[in-house]
Amino acid sequence: MRTRLLIAVLALVLTPSAAATPFKATLTAPTHTPKVNAKLYYTIHATATVQIVDSFGGVHPAQFDNTTKNIVNKLFAGTFRDYVELPPESRGFKVTLRAIVRVAGGKVTLTWWLKAR
């Protein structure tokens, strides 16, 4: 079964010289308690792997848009935009959206907890 989660905005701010300078990454969203089956878009600037960590410790890859293609080491130039949705079965469970962002200067793991209502 395809796991879909809802996340708001995932932004990465890179310094001009990312190869020589550490970069800053932040994960923000307007809520930690989104409605089920609602889309909320996020943005990443870099190489990213996006995962969902369930309340039992299981790690599941997030899938790109409405496809079955997992977001794993996704390379892109410019801005990457996508969304994830929480299915009705996730109502009441706390899960974590995890994005592993890599640039020439290193990597950072961003997390954002979610609990569907």
WOJO-V16674 format. One record per backbone hydrogen bond with DSSP energy under -0.5 kcal/mol. NH is the residue of the N-H (numbers start at 1). CO is the residue of the C=O. Records with the same first field share a line. If there is no record, write none. Layout:
# WOJO-V16674
NH: CO, CO
This chain:
# WOJO-V16674
4: 2
7: 40, 84
9: 28
11: 9, 26
13: 24
14: 12
18: 15, 16
20: 17
21: 17
24: 13
26: 11
28: 9
37: 86
38: 35
40: 84
42: 82
43: 10
44: 80
46: 44
47: 102
48: 74
49: 100
50: 71
51: 98
52: 60
53: 96
54: 52, 58
57: 54
60: 52
62: 50
64: 69
67: 64
70: 68
71: 62
72: 70
74: 48
75: 73
80: 44
82: 42
84: 40
87: 4, 85
90: 87
91: 88
92: 116
93: 90
95: 93, 114
96: 53
97: 112
98: 51, 96
99: 110
100: 49
101: 99, 108
102: 47
103: 106
106: 103
108: 101
110: 99, 108
112: 97
114: 95
115: 32
116: 93
117: 34
